[in-house]
Amino acid sequence: MSADQTLAFDPSCHIFSGCGFPAPGLHTFMYEPVATVGGIDITKPMLLALLGSIVVVGFFWAAFNKPKLIPGKMQMVGEAGYDFVRRGIVYEIIGKKDGEKYVPFMVSLFFFVWIMNLWSIIPLAQFPVTSLIAFPAGLALIVYVMWISLTFKKHGFVGGWKNIVGYDKSLGAILPMVVVLEFFSNLLIRPFTHAVRLFANMFAGHLLIVMFSLATWYLMNGLGFVYAGASFVMVLVMTAFELFIQAVQAYVFVLLACSYVQGALAEHH
């Protein structure tokens, strides 16, 4: 289905009117370019990702540009968010001593992912940027490169490979099997699952909200009006549930990033 059919449906299409239900599909995630810059097509999700970056940077700049001993409301919220990631994720996984230097990156990653998820329920935006695999894949790639770099920097070339493949002489006869499994698991499967976990949850959540929203409109005709109310309730329920999932997925994404860093810094035995 072409991009010019994005989210398009006939507003006169209702049940009992002779047309079928306009079910959402992959076309729901396709957008026509809104502009072209230097030969690159700029789409709505790209603009939302850029706006999300501006929102995160702008918020923390406003919160900490002129910090006060007795914080105002903005600074208090900023400190609470920063401290949540620092103490609740980074310190818990990496440790205070080794983790402090990674706090700014993890805080930025958490709030950027959260904002990109949050666009799903913001009026006019109404699209989770992370439901497009390119964005979670790009973020996962950044974490992956950082993990690989830290591993070899910490342990050297030989030690780095031992860390990656879980080399341990005490494993005895099963050591070759463990090495092969750890190699594929860490170098190939890890970045894939890191990206897909975020993408799949946001993709499914957005698809469900769109489906029930379209169903509400589609059923608003004749006797279908009774069922439209139930569908609208599901829209509200799914939106509330999506709010929870959006925060959880940002948390999990950063939690995994911290676990990878912790693994890279761990001493090999």
Secondary structure, 3 states (H helix, E strand, C coil): CCHHHCCCCCCCCCCCCCCCCCCCCHHHHCCCCCEEECCEEECHHHHHHHHHHHHHHHHHHHHHCCCCCCCCHHHHHHHHHHHHHHHHHHHHHCCHHHHHHHHHHHHHHHHHHHHHHHHHHCCCCCCCHHHCCHHHHHHHHHHHHHHHHHHHHHHHHHHHHHHHHCCCHHHHHHHHHHHHHHHHHHHHHHHHHHHHHHHHHHHHHHHHHHHHHHHHHHCCCCCHHHHHHHHHHHHHHHHHHHHHHHHHHHHHHHHHHHHHHHHHHCCCC
